[in-house]
Amino acid sequence: MSARNPSLDGEWLDEAATHERLRRTWRDAPGLWGALTTLDHKRIGLRYIVTAFGFFALAGIAAFVMRLQLAHAENELVGPDLYNQLFTMHGSTMMFLFAVPIMQAAGIYLVPLMVGTRSLAFPRLLSFSYWIYLSGGLLLWVAFFLNIGPDAGWFAYVPLSGPQYAPGKRVDIWAQMITYTELSSIAVAVSTIATILKQRAPGMALNRVPLFVWAILVMSFMVLFAMPSVMITSTFLLMDRLVGTHFYNPAEGGDALLWQHLFWFFGHPEVYIIFIPALGMVSSIVATFARRPVFAYPLMVLSLLATGLFAFGLWVHHMFATGLPRLGNSFYTAASMVISIPTGIQIFGWIATLWLGRPRFTTPLLFVGGFIVVFVIGGLTGVMLASVPLDLQLHDTYFVVAHFHYVLIGGAVFPLLGAVYYWFPKLTGRLLDERLGKVNFWLLFIGFNVTFLPMHYLGLAGMPRRVYTYSAGLGWDGLNLLETGGAVLIALSMLLLAINIVRSLRSGAAAGANPWDADTLEWATPSPPPSFNFAHIPLVTGSHPLWESERLRVMRGLQLDKRELVLTSVLDAQPDLREPLVPPTIWPLLAALAVGGMFLASIFTPWAVIVGAVPIAITLTAWFWPKGKAEEEAEQ
Amino acid sequence: MHSALQALGVHAQHIDLVWRTMLWICGLMYLLVIAFLIDAIRRRRDSQSVAPRVELQSDSPQVRRMSIVLGGWIGLMTLGLFALALTSFLTDRALVHAAAEPQVSLKITAHQWWWQIEYTDPDPSRHVRTANEIHLPVGAQVHAELASDDVIHSFWVPNLHGKRDLIPGRPAEFRLQPLQPGRYRGQCAEFCGLQHAHMALEIVVESQQDYAAWYEQQLATPPAVSEARAARGQQVFFTSACNLCHAIAGTDAAANYGPDLSHVASRRMLAAGTLPNDSEHLRRWLENPQRVKPGNRMPVVSLGPDDLDALVAYLGTLR
């Protein structure tokens, strides 16, 4: 890197002075005000990560209580009312408040670093999204602790969740939580897509984009198409409940199945929205620890794209038992089976990479191994569920519970924990303890399989899901007790992860910029990265910038005293524009409060939508007030 | 008996074939993946400590060979999936054509949280209404009309067939053909509220003679009560609001909100498979149904111990 840099007024600065200037330009206001107004994607990303793991813990505790209740037949630890709330909270929290946000958070934090830019695009929108997400999550859990937690399941089928069979405010709270979190999710997707398409470092043509970034891109597009569907679904429900519309009421010309179509049109892509970023994490980890590029990169990218596309064509396999036309069902069987081909190609790609490379078996790679062993079972049971006749037996039983935990824990949580061990040094500057990490992995791996493998059998033996208890004498007792034992192991492994994180934060080994000798750009900047990410925007000449040459080439020409980004062309990442970035501001938070307040009040009266529009309009006007003089100057 | 692994109906046997095919093909695929993974791990174990970065060039002979293997893998996956899709499609066709000729016609209506069963004989005088227990002659082709009275439920007797959702506003037809005598347990499979866990039913498959005898018994009006305690029980039934929801043939009780009790004593289980039907459990149920099955639609009716015993005695006569 060059030692001296021209500043705006023409003087030449050495490296230390350059950093000092950039730090001054990019820093947040001190203290609480800075925390509330920050637009730094790393601060907001970290906030998302911590919040999502908080919800993960809560939903995990809910699951653990359910496992205790099911430990033996006719147990009376929790009654049906609390049990129904528990599984609704568990599912809704895991899907809406943990899995999607944590994957998006990984993108928020890592994408700008991996593509070599100083900020996520539209940072005010990002800041807004976090506050909306937090309010949605708090709404749900505060309601639960006030004993008005939703109890209609995470897919809340009508008419059970409709005005007639779910009196009170429980379902309304659930429906509005959906609206909050999906609004925030769409906002993040927009920011992420813009960043990936327009802010890549010069030279990072699309065929050089890291697989993780590709995965986040595909996932973000899926969010754009899937989330509106569920927001409409939940809003129709709220209208049925609040203003007496009849979207789902068959007696008045509505249709209960409409809910299922709209919900699963979102709900199935949702699974891939969670799973695809995890595949990106796996690709990063495999390349780094196999010490070679991932095998068949173009095919891996195409597989991600194909998965994202096919994911929208198979929602009906959740509805085979509803008696839809048979020819149509066969189409969805075929589509559901076809989607396993791109995934099979990727699994092959990673194993081939390990086979061709020289793997180092660190904790992150161990989690990837666990991912393959566990997830492939989930994928294959998915193929089974795609068959209409077989699904008629397996649907809504513990077999399905086993299946989607193999897919979601195997396919998303294992890679995610691998990613935690892999990127923790980048986020904090300290390594996690390897020995504890390995114990953590084996406890989880064994605990997971002890908990969920027997569920396949229980489902075939006739145990339906979502039962708060079961009769003795059906032969389900022993395995259920075993599963509860497995859940204890899972809980211990999570405890160990928490201990490892706390210990490392206090006294972990210093990581340095690139502890794993990895190839992508996030490792080219110190750990943790400074507020401006890169002192110099890297110039990318290959797919593995940190492996291809000892010294990274950089570009010049951005001002040090103004927040500026380089915009590049979509395909080839040719430098295009210098783009000034908006300064930190409180308005996204205020706008989020206005929107959140409107959502909350709309649970009680439809007038809230009209009255609430006023504060929203005010905050948005202030947010988008024409740029000040300073910013216009920067643009010239 | 309650398991999809013992297929004793025509439909369940068709589905069982898909299950076995799936298990073999998917199992084989899984073994291949795991073998490849183990091979990849074992191959390089000795060199892990030094581990210099592998060359970035991608056209080494090893990489080219791996590409050919990948091509083979894609072909194998496609072939396997094609076989599975075909099996699935043909089975689906077979399910449509099985049991085409109705020999027994039923109407099954799901309620929160019990099943109403009606035998819809063309002759109205041979119409039978009962709850939570279906008797069928062995080998009979059964056509059932499924309907829901409130929320979505799902009818599932795993030994005989897969499930079918009962969706309000969407009547459905469902077919069964049991092949062996026995008692087959079924259970609601779609979450339907507080007592989803206690919404079971039983299908009793028996010989043609036993079935005919049972049918005649269900058609008969229960005999007038003679014994004093049972007579008092009948009085309790009519003065304690029981008759507002339940029907008993041959009496004035004709309400259709709760299960028909005309032959309640002939059924093996109480409260949709929740309790065995004997006087001890019946008493427990009547004493406080909300204790046994919290949230169910039967209110607690406070009865003194004597009234309770009398009511139990009366219901016990309804065979």
Chai-1 contact restraints between the chains, C-beta under 6 A:
chainA,res_idxA,chainB,res_idxB,connection_type,confidence,min_distance_angstrom,max_distance_angstrom,comment,restraint_id
A,G79,B,P294,contact,1.0,0.0,6.0,A-B,restraint_1
A,P80,B,L194,contact,1.0,0.0,6.0,A-B,restraint_2
A,P80,B,P294,contact,1.0,0.0,6.0,A-B,restraint_3
A,P80,B,G295,contact,1.0,0.0,6.0,A-B,restraint_4
A,G153,B,F191,contact,1.0,0.0,6.0,A-B,restraint_5
A,Y157,B,I152,contact,1.0,0.0,6.0,A-B,restraint_6
A,P159,B,V151,contact,1.0,0.0,6.0,A-B,restraint_7
A,L160,B,V151,contact,1.0,0.0,6.0,A-B,restraint_8
A,L160,B,G193,contact,1.0,0.0,6.0,A-B,restraint_9
A,Y165,B,V151,contact,1.0,0.0,6.0,A-B,restraint_10
A,P250,B,P168,contact,1.0,0.0,6.0,A-B,restraint_11
A,P250,B,G169,contact,1.0,0.0,6.0,A-B,restraint_12
A,A256,B,I167,contact,1.0,0.0,6.0,A-B,restraint_13
A,A256,B,P168,contact,1.0,0.0,6.0,A-B,restraint_14
A,R291,B,A51,contact,1.0,0.0,6.0,A-B,restraint_15
A,R291,B,R53,contact,1.0,0.0,6.0,A-B,restraint_16
A,R291,B,V54,contact,1.0,0.0,6.0,A-B,restraint_17
A,R292,B,V54,contact,1.0,0.0,6.0,A-B,restraint_18
A,A321,B,K163,contact,1.0,0.0,6.0,A-B,restraint_19
A,A321,B,R164,contact,1.0,0.0,6.0,A-B,restraint_20
A,A321,B,D165,contact,1.0,0.0,6.0,A-B,restraint_21
A,T322,B,D165,contact,1.0,0.0,6.0,A-B,restraint_22
A,G323,B,A172,contact,1.0,0.0,6.0,A-B,restraint_23
A,S330,B,F89,contact,1.0,0.0,6.0,A-B,restraint_24
A,T333,B,S88,contact,1.0,0.0,6.0,A-B,restraint_25
A,A334,B,A85,contact,1.0,0.0,6.0,A-B,restraint_26
A,M337,B,L81,contact,1.0,0.0,6.0,A-B,restraint_27
A,M337,B,A85,contact,1.0,0.0,6.0,A-B,restraint_28
A,I341,B,M77,contact,1.0,0.0,6.0,A-B,restraint_29
A,G344,B,M77,contact,1.0,0.0,6.0,A-B,restraint_30
A,F348,B,L70,contact,1.0,0.0,6.0,A-B,restraint_31
A,F348,B,W73,contact,1.0,0.0,6.0,A-B,restraint_32
A,I351,B,F36,contact,1.0,0.0,6.0,A-B,restraint_33
A,I351,B,L37,contact,1.0,0.0,6.0,A-B,restraint_34
A,I351,B,A40,contact,1.0,0.0,6.0,A-B,restraint_35
A,A352,B,M66,contact,1.0,0.0,6.0,A-B,restraint_36
A,L354,B,A40,contact,1.0,0.0,6.0,A-B,restraint_37
A,W355,B,A40,contact,1.0,0.0,6.0,A-B,restraint_38
A,G357,B,V54,contact,1.0,0.0,6.0,A-B,restraint_39
A,R358,B,R44,contact,1.0,0.0,6.0,A-B,restraint_40
A,R358,B,S47,contact,1.0,0.0,6.0,A-B,restraint_41
A,R358,B,A51,contact,1.0,0.0,6.0,A-B,restraint_42
A,P359,B,R44,contact,1.0,0.0,6.0,A-B,restraint_43
A,R360,B,Q48,contact,1.0,0.0,6.0,A-B,restraint_44
A,R360,B,A51,contact,1.0,0.0,6.0,A-B,restraint_45
A,I372,B,L37,contact,1.0,0.0,6.0,A-B,restraint_46
A,V376,B,Y30,contact,1.0,0.0,6.0,A-B,restraint_47
A,V376,B,V33,contact,1.0,0.0,6.0,A-B,restraint_48
A,L380,B,C26,contact,1.0,0.0,6.0,A-B,restraint_49
A,L380,B,Y30,contact,1.0,0.0,6.0,A-B,restraint_50
A,M384,B,M22,contact,1.0,0.0,6.0,A-B,restraint_51
A,S387,B,V18,contact,1.0,0.0,6.0,A-B,restraint_52
A,S387,B,S88,contact,1.0,0.0,6.0,A-B,restraint_53
A,V388,B,D92,contact,1.0,0.0,6.0,A-B,restraint_54
A,P389,B,I15,contact,1.0,0.0,6.0,A-B,restraint_55
A,P389,B,V18,contact,1.0,0.0,6.0,A-B,restraint_56
A,P389,B,T91,contact,1.0,0.0,6.0,A-B,restraint_57
A,P389,B,D92,contact,1.0,0.0,6.0,A-B,restraint_58
A,P389,B,L95,contact,1.0,0.0,6.0,A-B,restraint_59
A,L390,B,I15,contact,1.0,0.0,6.0,A-B,restraint_60
A,L390,B,V18,contact,1.0,0.0,6.0,A-B,restraint_61
A,L390,B,W19,contact,1.0,0.0,6.0,A-B,restraint_62
A,L392,B,G162,contact,1.0,0.0,6.0,A-B,restraint_63
A,L392,B,K163,contact,1.0,0.0,6.0,A-B,restraint_64
A,Q393,B,A4,contact,1.0,0.0,6.0,A-B,restraint_65
A,Q393,B,I15,contact,1.0,0.0,6.0,A-B,restraint_66
A,Q393,B,G162,contact,1.0,0.0,6.0,A-B,restraint_67
A,D396,B,A189,contact,1.0,0.0,6.0,A-B,restraint_68
A,D396,B,E190,contact,1.0,0.0,6.0,A-B,restraint_69
A,L460,B,A4,contact,1.0,0.0,6.0,A-B,restraint_70
A,L460,B,L5,contact,1.0,0.0,6.0,A-B,restraint_71
A,A461,B,S3,contact,1.0,0.0,6.0,A-B,restraint_72
A,G462,B,H2,contact,1.0,0.0,6.0,A-B,restraint_73
A,G462,B,S3,contact,1.0,0.0,6.0,A-B,restraint_74
A,G462,B,P158,contact,1.0,0.0,6.0,A-B,restraint_75
A,P464,B,Q187,contact,1.0,0.0,6.0,A-B,restraint_76
A,P464,B,A189,contact,1.0,0.0,6.0,A-B,restraint_77
A,R466,B,F191,contact,1.0,0.0,6.0,A-B,restraint_78
A,V467,B,A197,contact,1.0,0.0,6.0,A-B,restraint_79
A,Y468,B,A197,contact,1.0,0.0,6.0,A-B,restraint_80
A,T469,B,A197,contact,1.0,0.0,6.0,A-B,restraint_81
